Amino acid sequence: MKVVLAGAYGNLGASIFRELLKNGHEVDALDMLEHDLNLNGKYTFKLDSTIYQYIWVGISFIKHHHAKKSRSHNTRIKLLTTGRTTMIKLNELLDIIKENYFLTPINTSAYHNLKVKGMKFDIKAFKVEGLGHVSIMRAKGLFGLMKMDTLIINPLELDLPLYSYDRFLAMGNDTLIVEMYDTMIEKNTFESMDSLISKYNHLPKRDAGKHWYDDIKLLQSISFKGKKDISSEFDDLAIEHLKNFLDTTANNVTDSNTKKALSLRYVNGLLENGGPSTDVFTKGIGKVATEELYHKVLFGV
């Protein structure tokens, strides 16, 4: 039997996912992000706004199905509704950057209200003198029930790592992911950031899984997932993490070609290896348009 499982990579969803595969079902696994669960069986990961069309499948269904094999395999499709929650606005994060840098907007009108696979995107980018390139991306789907915010800092003028902030609200869950990628010419230490992260060790961690970029992802990257009642703590951590990053002492970039090459290593890797967001854009607007979006707008390189 083929089953569509929403929230397949969440805490409960992962258990259901394994049980479905164990019992020989083929699974379409829907979630905001895919990560390694060491699964055995036939399944396909999908990031698709039509998630609202599918039923949340529970262990009780599996038991019921196997107890009544002679009955039809048809299932009734239901809409899973969740309560609303809030998260820090991207403009608030931009204001933190503006405390020390001047942001000059780049023309991104071609990507205003971009619609891809049922998701509505609003993308903006900035030239930041003394820092490099900054972009933000807002996305909404499922009638506003699913939201995604992204902030990217590509410090082409300051020898810091590439900084990527992602926040997801969906299915009643709040996910905070901040990843730092080694695009530095000279290595740096982030001891104060280590201390900051330790303050939030009580927050529920999210298994980031294994990815092609793990070799260049710094240890100060963070990944948390919880319910909306801890969203305010996620906000506090996001603000402190960004401020700490921007306060890190680093040299001005004098070898722009080397710095650019280190950034391209990551950006081209995303385009070549794919990923949830990359795959959505590639399927929705095509490979060439996605490459232009990534190079010129999101990463500025």
Backbone bond lengths (Angstrom), bond angles and torsions (degrees), N, CA, C in turn:
res aa  C-N    CA-C-N  psi(-1)  N-CA   C-N-CA  omega(-1)  CA-C   N-CA-C  phi
1 M - - - 1.464 - - 1.524 110.19 -
2 K 1.332 117.36 137.78 1.454 121.15 177.33 1.523 108.86 -93.74
3 V 1.332 115.96 129.88 1.456 121.94 -176.52 1.517 109.63 -125.38
4 V 1.325 116.52 137.53 1.456 121.89 174.36 1.524 107.69 -101.79
5 L 1.334 116.58 119.82 1.461 121.98 -174.40 1.520 110.58 -114.15
6 A 1.323 116.20 115.06 1.459 121.31 177.88 1.524 109.82 -85.15
7 G 1.340 116.01 139.84 1.461 120.06 -178.90 1.515 112.27 70.33
8 A 1.340 116.10 35.79 1.467 120.98 -171.81 1.521 114.32 -64.14
9 Y 1.330 117.82 -23.38 1.462 119.93 -175.79 1.532 112.77 -105.20
10 G 1.326 116.64 11.17 1.453 120.66 174.08 1.520 110.58 -80.06
11 N 1.339 116.13 178.83 1.464 119.54 -177.67 1.520 112.04 -61.32
12 L 1.336 117.04 -51.33 1.457 120.80 178.01 1.515 110.60 -72.59
13 G 1.339 115.73 -43.35 1.457 120.00 -177.49 1.512 113.35 -58.00
14 A 1.343 116.91 -38.58 1.465 120.04 -179.51 1.521 111.38 -63.19
15 S 1.326 116.90 -38.13 1.468 120.45 178.22 1.521 110.98 -66.04
16 I 1.325 115.45 -42.29 1.466 120.11 177.75 1.523 110.21 -65.55
17 F 1.324 115.86 -41.40 1.462 122.91 179.39 1.536 110.07 -55.09
18 R 1.327 115.87 -51.72 1.470 120.80 -179.20 1.524 111.42 -61.42
19 E 1.330 116.09 -40.79 1.462 120.21 -178.44 1.522 111.64 -65.81
20 L 1.332 116.12 -39.44 1.460 120.79 177.55 1.526 111.24 -61.70
21 L 1.348 116.28 -47.56 1.457 119.95 179.48 1.524 111.48 -65.27
22 K 1.318 116.01 -38.45 1.461 121.16 179.00 1.517 111.25 -59.52
23 N 1.339 116.17 -34.54 1.458 121.38 -178.81 1.525 112.96 -92.23
24 G 1.319 116.49 14.22 1.456 121.29 170.80 1.509 116.22 84.68
25 H 1.326 118.05 12.96 1.456 120.29 -179.96 1.529 110.85 -83.44
26 E 1.315 115.40 150.51 1.465 120.90 171.15 1.518 107.33 -93.35
27 V 1.344 116.88 132.26 1.462 120.45 -170.48 1.527 111.63 -120.83
28 D 1.342 115.81 130.81 1.455 122.22 164.36 1.519 105.57 -93.95
29 A 1.330 117.21 108.72 1.464 122.34 -173.41 1.520 110.22 -94.13
30 L 1.330 116.88 110.73 1.459 122.24 -178.83 1.514 110.46 -102.20
31 D 1.321 115.68 130.11 1.459 120.59 175.59 1.514 108.02 -167.69
32 M 1.330 115.92 171.74 1.459 120.33 178.06 1.523 112.04 -73.61
33 L 1.351 116.65 -33.26 1.456 121.31 -177.98 1.518 110.00 -139.46
34 E 1.322 116.11 146.56 1.459 121.71 175.73 1.521 108.98 -104.96
35 H 1.328 117.27 139.65 1.454 120.22 171.03 1.518 109.76 -146.41
36 D 1.316 115.84 167.48 1.456 122.25 -170.79 1.528 110.87 -73.52
37 L 1.350 116.04 118.22 1.459 121.86 176.58 1.526 111.65 -111.72
38 N 1.338 116.34 7.67 1.468 121.27 -177.82 1.526 110.99 53.94
39 L 1.327 115.31 54.63 1.454 121.35 -174.93 1.515 111.96 -92.01
40 N 1.321 115.91 150.23 1.457 122.96 174.05 1.516 108.12 -124.70
41 G 1.320 116.08 122.87 1.455 119.67 -179.20 1.519 110.60 141.92
42 K 1.317 115.58 -177.67 1.458 121.31 -176.62 1.524 109.44 -98.30
43 Y 1.332 116.10 116.18 1.457 120.08 179.94 1.521 110.13 -152.87
44 T 1.328 115.64 161.21 1.456 122.82 178.69 1.520 109.05 -136.16
45 F 1.333 117.13 126.98 1.464 120.60 175.99 1.517 109.29 -81.32
46 K 1.328 115.39 136.02 1.454 120.29 177.98 1.522 110.54 -137.50
47 L 1.323 115.64 132.57 1.455 122.00 170.23 1.510 105.88 -109.45
48 D 1.332 116.71 103.95 1.456 119.70 -169.89 1.522 109.56 -146.36
49 S 1.312 117.26 132.83 1.456 120.78 -178.31 1.524 112.88 -69.03
50 T 1.327 118.08 -8.56 1.457 120.11 177.26 1.512 111.83 -80.12
51 I 1.346 115.63 14.72 1.452 120.67 178.64 1.523 112.30 -54.75
52 Y 1.331 117.08 -29.79 1.452 119.76 -177.70 1.523 112.44 -67.89
53 Q 1.325 118.20 -11.61 1.451 120.92 -179.56 1.526 112.06 -83.24
54 Y 1.311 116.87 -11.45 1.449 119.35 -168.67 1.518 112.71 -107.42
55 I 1.300 115.72 154.83 1.452 122.77 -178.51 1.507 111.05 -85.71
56 W 1.316 116.43 144.52 1.468 121.22 171.57 1.525 106.08 -81.11
57 V 1.330 116.73 115.46 1.457 121.41 -174.00 1.516 109.50 -94.30
58 G 1.307 118.77 128.60 1.455 123.98 -178.21 1.504 112.66 -109.74
59 I 1.314 116.34 168.12 1.452 121.64 177.79 1.521 110.79 -60.76
60 S 1.339 116.28 -34.47 1.459 119.67 -179.68 1.522 110.96 -60.90
61 F 1.367 116.07 -33.48 1.452 119.70 177.82 1.521 110.97 -65.36
62 I 1.320 116.60 -41.63 1.461 120.66 -179.77 1.535 110.06 -60.04
63 K 1.332 115.38 -47.65 1.461 119.36 -180.00 1.519 110.73 -62.25
64 H 1.338 115.61 -41.58 1.455 119.87 -179.97 1.522 110.96 -63.99
65 H 1.331 115.14 -41.04 1.468 120.01 -178.90 1.523 111.33 -63.81
66 H 1.317 117.63 -44.38 1.453 120.33 -177.51 1.525 112.25 -74.75
67 A 1.325 116.21 -22.34 1.457 119.07 177.72 1.520 111.21 -78.61
68 K 1.328 115.94 -20.30 1.462 119.91 -177.53 1.522 109.64 -132.22
69 K 1.331 115.65 61.02 1.462 121.17 -174.60 1.524 112.37 -63.28
70 S 1.330 116.43 -26.73 1.454 119.64 -174.89 1.530 112.48 -75.00
71 R 1.342 115.57 -11.79 1.454 118.67 -177.58 1.534 111.27 -85.13
72 S 1.295 115.64 167.02 1.462 120.85 -178.57 1.514 110.98 -62.34
73 H 1.347 115.12 147.49 1.461 120.68 178.42 1.524 111.82 -87.06
74 N 1.308 116.59 0.26 1.462 118.99 -178.68 1.523 110.35 -68.20
75 T 1.297 116.35 141.01 1.457 121.56 177.52 1.517 108.97 -124.44
76 R 1.293 115.53 151.78 1.457 120.97 178.14 1.525 109.72 -83.75
77 I 1.304 116.32 131.14 1.467 120.94 -179.67 1.523 109.46 -85.08
78 K 1.315 115.40 132.36 1.454 121.26 -178.42 1.526 110.23 -126.32
79 L 1.292 115.73 155.86 1.457 121.38 175.82 1.512 108.68 -94.89
80 L 1.336 115.87 124.37 1.450 121.26 177.29 1.523 107.93 -91.36
81 T 1.316 115.86 116.25 1.458 119.96 -179.55 1.506 109.68 -105.99
82 T 1.309 115.66 148.37 1.455 120.44 -179.70 1.514 109.36 -134.02
83 G 1.314 115.77 161.67 1.450 120.46 176.70 1.514 110.54 -74.06
84 R 1.287 116.14 158.35 1.459 120.60 178.74 1.521 110.51 -83.17
85 T 1.314 115.55 151.78 1.452 121.25 173.55 1.514 107.94 -141.33
86 T 1.299 117.77 171.54 1.457 121.26 -177.22 1.515 109.69 -125.98
87 M 1.316 116.25 164.07 1.459 120.81 175.62 1.518 107.64 -148.54
88 I 1.304 115.10 164.51 1.450 120.36 -179.00 1.523 110.08 -57.07
89 K 1.314 116.34 139.90 1.455 120.92 -177.93 1.529 110.21 -79.62
90 L 1.326 115.91 147.82 1.460 120.43 179.30 1.519 111.53 -60.97
91 N 1.331 116.77 -32.84 1.463 119.29 178.98 1.523 111.62 -61.94
92 E 1.329 116.96 -30.39 1.463 120.18 177.18 1.523 110.80 -68.26
93 L 1.314 116.80 -36.28 1.465 120.28 176.72 1.530 110.11 -70.77
94 L 1.320 116.43 -38.21 1.467 119.47 176.35 1.526 110.64 -62.70
95 D 1.326 116.66 -36.70 1.470 120.22 178.95 1.527 111.48 -61.86
96 I 1.332 116.11 -33.26 1.467 119.81 177.36 1.524 109.99 -64.72
97 I 1.326 116.32 -41.86 1.465 120.21 177.77 1.522 110.57 -65.55
98 K 1.338 116.42 -37.91 1.468 121.53 -178.23 1.525 112.77 -66.54
99 E 1.323 117.11 -17.59 1.464 119.79 178.87 1.528 111.68 -62.24
100 N 1.348 116.29 -26.71 1.462 119.98 -177.23 1.529 113.94 -124.42
101 Y 1.331 116.75 -10.81 1.467 119.21 -175.14 1.528 110.33 -137.26
102 F 1.336 114.10 154.81 1.460 120.76 176.02 1.521 108.86 -98.74
103 L 1.333 115.85 127.30 1.463 121.17 -177.41 1.525 110.15 -102.74
104 T 1.317 116.20 124.21 1.457 121.84 176.21 1.528 108.92 -106.59
105 P 1.336 118.24 116.00 1.471 120.38 -177.91 1.524 112.62 -61.84
106 I 1.316 114.82 142.13 1.461 122.88 174.27 1.524 107.35 -103.55
107 N 1.310 117.72 143.18 1.467 121.10 -179.00 1.533 110.55 -65.89
108 T 1.322 115.77 111.17 1.477 121.24 177.84 1.528 110.37 -123.96
109 S 1.327 116.60 26.85 1.466 120.77 -176.65 1.531 112.43 -58.47
110 A 1.316 116.84 -26.58 1.469 119.88 -179.64 1.522 111.46 -65.86
111 Y 1.328 116.76 -18.23 1.468 120.24 -177.36 1.525 112.50 -111.25
112 H 1.333 116.21 14.81 1.460 119.69 178.13 1.522 109.55 -75.30
113 N 1.325 115.63 127.28 1.473 121.76 -179.33 1.530 112.07 55.65
114 L 1.316 115.76 38.47 1.461 121.35 176.32 1.527 109.73 -65.68
115 K 1.309 117.38 130.96 1.460 121.62 179.99 1.527 109.70 -112.71
116 V 1.323 115.26 122.84 1.459 121.66 -179.01 1.522 109.13 -136.93
117 K 1.335 117.25 121.40 1.466 122.61 176.27 1.523 111.72 51.44
118 G 1.339 116.81 42.09 1.450 120.85 177.26 1.507 114.89 81.68
119 M 1.347 117.63 -4.09 1.464 122.15 177.43 1.526 108.98 -99.45
120 K 1.319 115.76 140.57 1.462 121.51 178.49 1.523 109.05 -105.53
121 F 1.334 116.64 120.51 1.464 122.37 -175.78 1.528 110.80 -109.92
122 D 1.312 115.24 143.09 1.467 122.13 171.43 1.530 106.43 -128.12
123 I 1.321 116.63 117.51 1.464 121.53 -171.44 1.518 110.14 -122.47
124 K 1.327 115.84 132.93 1.464 121.40 177.24 1.528 109.18 -133.96
125 A 1.338 115.75 154.12 1.465 120.35 -179.80 1.525 109.84 -142.02
126 F 1.337 114.92 156.49 1.462 120.69 -174.75 1.529 110.58 -142.13
127 K 1.313 114.66 142.83 1.452 121.78 167.99 1.520 106.62 -89.95
128 V 1.344 116.75 125.95 1.461 120.45 -174.98 1.525 108.33 -120.44
129 E 1.315 115.36 104.79 1.459 120.40 -177.53 1.526 111.11 -63.17
130 G 1.338 115.52 128.71 1.448 121.10 -179.88 1.519 113.90 89.28
131 L 1.321 116.43 -8.53 1.468 121.07 179.04 1.521 111.37 -124.23
132 G 1.323 116.66 -58.92 1.461 119.45 179.75 1.516 111.98 146.90
133 H 1.326 116.08 -121.41 1.470 121.94 -174.48 1.519 109.49 -122.02
134 V 1.337 116.45 134.64 1.466 122.43 178.25 1.525 108.87 -128.48
135 S 1.317 116.46 138.19 1.462 120.60 175.66 1.520 109.87 -138.34
136 I 1.326 115.10 152.53 1.462 120.86 174.83 1.529 108.49 -130.54
137 M 1.306 115.32 150.14 1.462 120.45 179.68 1.520 108.83 -142.41
138 R 1.320 115.79 123.98 1.459 122.03 174.66 1.522 108.40 -108.90
139 A 1.317 116.16 140.75 1.459 120.21 178.57 1.520 109.50 -140.49
140 K 1.329 115.46 141.40 1.460 121.43 177.45 1.522 110.06 -136.59
141 G 1.320 115.12 147.68 1.453 120.91 177.08 1.514 110.20 -157.87
142 L 1.318 116.00 179.28 1.465 120.93 178.55 1.523 111.69 54.90
143 F 1.343 115.35 43.93 1.462 120.93 178.75 1.530 111.76 58.58
144 G 1.331 116.82 32.79 1.450 121.45 178.82 1.507 114.70 89.94
145 L 1.345 117.75 -2.12 1.460 120.91 -179.86 1.527 112.10 -76.11
146 M 1.324 116.98 -21.01 1.461 120.96 179.01 1.526 108.65 -119.49
147 K 1.326 116.02 126.55 1.454 121.40 -179.15 1.522 110.06 -132.16
148 M 1.306 115.70 145.89 1.455 121.17 178.35 1.520 108.83 -140.35
149 D 1.318 116.76 130.47 1.464 122.79 175.05 1.523 109.12 -120.32
150 T 1.319 115.55 138.62 1.464 120.92 178.64 1.525 109.87 -134.06
151 L 1.317 115.43 136.57 1.462 122.55 172.60 1.520 107.69 -128.28
152 I 1.331 116.48 127.71 1.464 121.40 179.83 1.523 109.00 -122.61
153 I 1.315 115.95 128.93 1.466 121.55 173.50 1.522 107.88 -117.95
154 N 1.309 116.23 114.65 1.457 121.07 176.12 1.526 107.12 -108.38
155 P 1.337 118.22 95.47 1.471 122.33 -172.47 1.526 112.19 -78.42
156 L 1.315 115.61 76.64 1.458 121.02 -177.13 1.526 112.47 -73.39
157 E 1.335 117.53 -18.45 1.457 120.85 -178.73 1.519 113.10 -105.91
158 L 1.317 116.93 -11.65 1.459 122.17 179.60 1.520 107.63 -127.58
159 D 1.327 116.87 134.03 1.463 119.66 -171.13 1.536 112.24 -80.73
160 L 1.328 113.91 68.23 1.462 123.54 174.72 1.526 108.98 -116.31
161 P 1.323 118.63 165.34 1.458 120.66 177.56 1.526 111.77 -72.81
162 L 1.309 116.50 158.65 1.462 121.27 173.69 1.529 107.84 -67.51
163 Y 1.321 116.12 135.97 1.479 122.18 -172.16 1.527 109.45 -118.23
164 S 1.326 116.46 126.84 1.464 121.11 -178.28 1.528 110.25 -130.45
165 Y 1.335 115.73 119.02 1.465 122.71 178.73 1.521 109.05 -110.41
166 D 1.334 116.78 128.01 1.459 121.69 175.97 1.520 109.48 -131.02
167 R 1.310 115.40 138.90 1.464 121.38 177.89 1.526 108.12 -135.51
168 F 1.321 117.00 129.10 1.454 122.14 -177.73 1.522 109.87 -124.29
169 L 1.315 116.37 133.73 1.458 122.62 170.84 1.515 107.56 -121.39
170 A 1.312 116.86 116.61 1.462 120.80 -179.43 1.518 109.73 -165.40
171 M 1.318 115.56 146.81 1.460 121.49 175.03 1.532 111.79 54.94
172 G 1.342 117.21 32.56 1.451 121.22 179.92 1.511 114.84 76.79
173 N 1.335 117.07 4.96 1.462 121.83 -179.04 1.519 111.57 -109.12
174 D 1.314 115.29 150.78 1.464 123.11 175.61 1.530 107.19 -119.50
175 T 1.321 116.32 124.26 1.464 121.46 -178.66 1.516 109.71 -121.08
176 L 1.322 115.76 128.87 1.466 122.52 177.70 1.523 108.64 -118.20
177 I 1.331 115.79 122.63 1.465 121.23 178.33 1.528 108.49 -131.63
178 V 1.308 116.49 121.01 1.465 121.16 173.16 1.520 107.10 -125.14
179 E 1.319 115.93 121.28 1.464 120.19 -178.21 1.517 110.26 -123.84
180 M 1.311 114.64 138.54 1.463 122.46 178.39 1.524 108.35 -117.67
181 Y 1.338 115.37 128.28 1.458 120.57 -175.56 1.526 109.91 -114.26
182 D 1.305 115.50 137.37 1.462 121.49 -174.90 1.525 111.33 -71.97
183 T 1.314 115.39 93.94 1.463 121.57 172.82 1.531 109.28 -115.26
184 M 1.335 115.47 25.04 1.469 121.15 -175.95 1.527 111.45 -88.56
185 I 1.324 115.58 141.28 1.456 120.96 174.92 1.522 109.52 -77.38
186 E 1.320 115.75 -44.63 1.460 121.83 175.19 1.523 108.89 -112.28
187 K 1.323 117.23 133.54 1.456 121.49 -176.26 1.522 110.82 -66.48
188 N 1.306 114.81 149.99 1.454 122.00 -178.34 1.525 108.61 -132.43
189 T 1.313 116.62 160.17 1.464 120.96 175.79 1.520 108.89 -111.42
190 F 1.297 117.22 152.76 1.454 122.21 -177.33 1.524 109.52 -131.15
191 E 1.334 114.86 53.55 1.460 120.50 -175.12 1.528 111.93 -63.53
192 S 1.315 117.43 -39.59 1.464 119.51 -179.93 1.526 111.07 -66.20
193 M 1.330 116.31 -31.85 1.450 119.81 177.35 1.526 110.92 -70.40
194 D 1.319 116.72 -35.19 1.467 120.28 175.93 1.526 109.98 -59.78
195 S 1.321 116.71 -42.83 1.457 120.97 179.06 1.520 110.99 -64.82
196 L 1.327 116.11 -40.05 1.454 120.85 178.80 1.532 110.98 -61.41
197 I 1.306 116.35 -47.98 1.462 120.48 -177.86 1.524 111.28 -62.17
198 S 1.325 116.74 -35.89 1.466 120.23 -179.35 1.529 111.53 -63.23
199 K 1.338 117.63 -25.59 1.465 121.58 177.95 1.519 111.96 -65.06
200 Y 1.329 115.87 -23.45 1.460 120.86 -175.10 1.531 112.20 -110.58
201 N 1.314 116.28 23.31 1.466 120.14 -179.60 1.522 113.42 -63.05
202 H 1.339 116.73 -18.88 1.465 119.97 -179.01 1.530 112.39 -76.89
203 L 1.333 117.54 -14.10 1.460 120.39 -179.31 1.528 110.62 -72.40
204 P 1.340 117.59 149.15 1.477 120.92 -178.23 1.526 111.64 -69.81
205 K 1.306 115.64 118.72 1.462 120.71 -178.02 1.529 111.09 -79.43
206 R 1.313 113.92 151.49 1.461 121.50 176.48 1.521 108.86 -110.59
207 D 1.322 116.61 133.80 1.461 120.65 177.72 1.522 108.51 -71.09
208 A 1.315 116.32 112.63 1.466 120.66 -177.10 1.519 112.75 -74.60
209 G 1.325 118.25 -15.38 1.456 121.07 -179.30 1.522 112.64 73.81
210 K 1.316 115.39 -171.05 1.464 121.15 -179.19 1.520 109.98 -110.28
211 H 1.332 115.68 137.69 1.456 120.59 -176.60 1.527 110.79 -142.18
212 W 1.315 115.52 164.35 1.467 121.43 -177.19 1.531 111.95 -63.71
213 Y 1.349 117.32 -25.02 1.462 120.80 -175.27 1.528 113.46 -94.00
214 D 1.322 118.40 7.80 1.471 120.62 -175.76 1.527 112.95 -57.54
215 D 1.320 117.11 -31.12 1.472 120.36 -178.06 1.528 112.65 -67.32
216 I 1.327 117.31 -22.57 1.461 119.44 -179.26 1.533 111.82 -112.67
217 K 1.320 117.50 2.16 1.471 120.18 176.96 1.520 109.40 -83.23
218 L 1.319 116.80 125.73 1.451 121.30 -175.73 1.528 111.90 -77.45
219 L 1.321 116.02 156.07 1.455 122.23 -177.29 1.526 112.44 -66.23
220 Q 1.309 116.82 -19.39 1.461 120.48 -179.34 1.530 112.62 -81.52
221 S 1.319 117.07 5.06 1.459 121.30 173.08 1.527 108.64 -70.97
222 I 1.334 116.71 150.42 1.460 120.45 -177.74 1.526 110.72 -132.39
223 S 1.325 116.26 153.56 1.460 121.75 179.74 1.524 108.78 -151.34
224 F 1.339 116.18 114.17 1.464 122.05 -178.28 1.531 109.83 -132.26
225 K 1.316 114.99 151.39 1.463 120.43 176.94 1.518 109.54 -147.76
226 G 1.334 116.51 129.95 1.454 120.29 179.92 1.514 111.13 -159.26
227 K 1.328 115.66 -170.70 1.449 121.54 178.62 1.522 110.23 -86.33
228 K 1.339 115.13 170.56 1.461 120.20 -172.94 1.525 113.34 -66.10
229 D 1.336 118.17 -16.58 1.455 118.91 -178.32 1.533 112.75 -70.75
230 I 1.348 117.26 -10.88 1.465 119.56 176.81 1.528 111.64 -113.37
231 S 1.335 116.38 13.25 1.467 120.04 -179.83 1.521 111.97 -59.45
232 S 1.326 117.33 -35.13 1.459 119.68 -179.23 1.522 111.54 -64.54
233 E 1.336 116.89 -34.21 1.469 119.87 176.68 1.518 110.45 -71.61
234 F 1.318 116.92 -35.82 1.460 119.94 174.28 1.529 109.82 -60.90
235 D 1.337 116.49 -41.04 1.457 121.01 177.99 1.532 111.03 -60.09
236 D 1.334 115.42 -47.40 1.467 120.21 -179.28 1.529 110.90 -60.19
237 L 1.316 116.13 -44.52 1.461 120.22 179.96 1.530 111.04 -64.09
238 A 1.327 116.59 -42.80 1.467 120.54 -179.78 1.525 110.97 -60.14
239 I 1.324 116.24 -43.31 1.461 120.76 -179.85 1.525 111.17 -65.42
240 E 1.330 116.27 -48.07 1.467 120.22 -178.07 1.527 111.31 -65.74
241 H 1.325 116.28 -38.20 1.468 120.36 -179.38 1.527 110.22 -63.92
242 L 1.338 116.51 -45.50 1.460 120.68 -179.95 1.526 111.04 -64.48
243 K 1.328 117.17 -44.98 1.467 120.08 179.06 1.522 111.44 -60.96
244 N 1.319 116.23 -41.76 1.453 120.72 179.59 1.523 110.51 -63.05
245 F 1.318 116.25 -41.30 1.465 121.23 178.21 1.529 110.52 -60.59
246 L 1.326 116.58 -47.82 1.459 121.02 -176.93 1.523 112.31 -70.04
247 D 1.331 116.95 -24.77 1.471 121.12 179.30 1.528 112.82 -84.42
248 T 1.312 117.31 -7.24 1.468 121.19 -178.67 1.532 110.18 -66.24
249 T 1.293 115.78 130.15 1.468 120.60 178.81 1.529 110.39 -70.92
250 A 1.309 115.77 128.91 1.470 120.62 179.96 1.521 109.36 -150.11
251 N 1.322 115.81 154.10 1.461 121.52 179.96 1.527 110.84 -79.44
252 N 1.318 115.26 151.92 1.457 119.68 170.80 1.530 108.96 -67.94
253 V 1.302 116.07 145.53 1.463 120.77 -178.67 1.526 109.53 -77.62
254 T 1.307 115.76 124.82 1.470 120.98 177.26 1.527 111.16 -107.58
255 D 1.311 116.72 -24.38 1.469 122.09 177.76 1.529 108.05 -106.33
256 S 1.327 116.18 81.98 1.465 121.21 -174.77 1.522 112.87 -65.69
257 N 1.326 117.17 -30.72 1.467 120.13 179.80 1.528 111.59 -66.34
258 T 1.333 116.60 -43.33 1.464 120.27 178.50 1.522 110.45 -66.01
259 K 1.325 116.85 -42.87 1.465 121.23 178.94 1.523 110.91 -61.29
260 K 1.315 116.04 -42.76 1.459 120.83 178.59 1.523 110.79 -62.94
261 A 1.323 116.41 -41.98 1.467 120.39 -179.41 1.527 111.42 -63.35
262 L 1.330 116.49 -38.13 1.467 120.27 178.74 1.531 110.69 -66.90
263 S 1.312 116.77 -36.67 1.468 120.51 176.94 1.521 110.64 -68.86
264 L 1.319 116.03 -41.83 1.465 120.02 -179.77 1.528 112.09 -64.71
265 R 1.316 116.19 -29.82 1.468 119.43 176.59 1.529 110.38 -56.08
266 Y 1.321 115.81 -41.58 1.458 119.60 179.59 1.531 112.00 -77.06
267 V 1.326 117.55 -47.39 1.460 121.53 -176.77 1.529 111.11 -62.45
268 N 1.325 117.07 -46.85 1.461 120.07 178.59 1.522 111.24 -65.84
269 G 1.326 115.90 -32.60 1.458 119.19 176.28 1.515 111.73 -63.12
270 L 1.336 117.07 -39.44 1.466 120.74 176.29 1.526 110.62 -61.37
271 L 1.310 116.02 -45.51 1.462 120.30 -177.92 1.526 111.98 -67.89
272 E 1.316 116.82 -34.95 1.462 120.49 -178.43 1.529 112.87 -79.54
273 N 1.330 115.86 -40.05 1.463 119.79 -175.23 1.519 113.52 -93.74
274 G 1.326 117.00 -18.03 1.452 120.05 179.10 1.516 112.68 76.83
275 G 1.306 115.23 -177.35 1.449 123.51 -178.30 1.517 107.65 167.23
276 P 1.332 118.84 173.96 1.469 120.69 -176.36 1.522 114.09 -52.22
277 S 1.332 117.66 -56.44 1.463 120.05 -177.94 1.521 111.41 -70.06
278 T 1.328 116.35 -43.04 1.466 120.47 -179.72 1.522 111.10 -59.43
279 D 1.325 116.48 -43.41 1.464 120.66 -179.50 1.523 111.84 -64.96
280 V 1.334 116.75 -38.02 1.463 120.39 178.84 1.524 110.33 -62.73
281 F 1.343 116.79 -45.94 1.464 119.90 179.84 1.525 111.46 -67.01
282 T 1.326 117.12 -42.34 1.467 120.20 -178.81 1.524 111.14 -60.80
283 K 1.320 116.87 -42.82 1.467 120.55 179.95 1.520 111.55 -73.82
284 G 1.339 116.39 -30.06 1.454 119.52 -175.21 1.509 115.29 -86.01
285 I 1.355 117.51 -41.34 1.469 119.98 -176.42 1.524 112.66 -119.09
286 G 1.324 117.35 -3.43 1.457 120.85 177.18 1.523 113.09 97.75
287 K 1.318 115.86 160.18 1.460 122.24 -175.71 1.530 112.69 -64.71
288 V 1.327 116.98 -45.45 1.461 120.86 -176.53 1.530 110.86 -65.32
289 A 1.335 117.05 -45.37 1.459 121.17 -179.84 1.527 111.19 -65.54
290 T 1.330 116.60 -35.57 1.466 120.39 178.25 1.522 110.44 -66.71
291 E 1.319 117.22 -41.80 1.467 120.98 177.75 1.523 110.58 -61.00
292 E 1.326 117.11 -41.56 1.464 120.98 179.14 1.530 110.34 -65.65
293 L 1.324 116.58 -41.80 1.461 121.09 178.02 1.520 111.22 -60.19
294 Y 1.303 116.51 -45.68 1.473 121.07 -177.49 1.526 111.43 -68.17
295 H 1.319 116.58 -48.00 1.470 119.77 -175.04 1.528 112.39 -71.45
296 K 1.329 117.30 -47.65 1.451 120.30 -171.69 1.527 114.09 -87.01
297 V 1.322 116.40 -31.55 1.468 119.37 -171.20 1.522 112.83 -108.82
298 L 1.311 117.70 -56.83 1.471 119.97 -173.88 1.515 112.64 -71.85
299 F 1.350 117.55 -40.81 1.462 120.11 -174.67 1.519 114.48 -115.97
300 G 1.320 117.59 -15.62 1.466 120.46 175.69 1.505 114.71 62.64
301 V 1.319 117.20 36.54 1.462 120.00 -177.20 1.529 110.53 -144.90
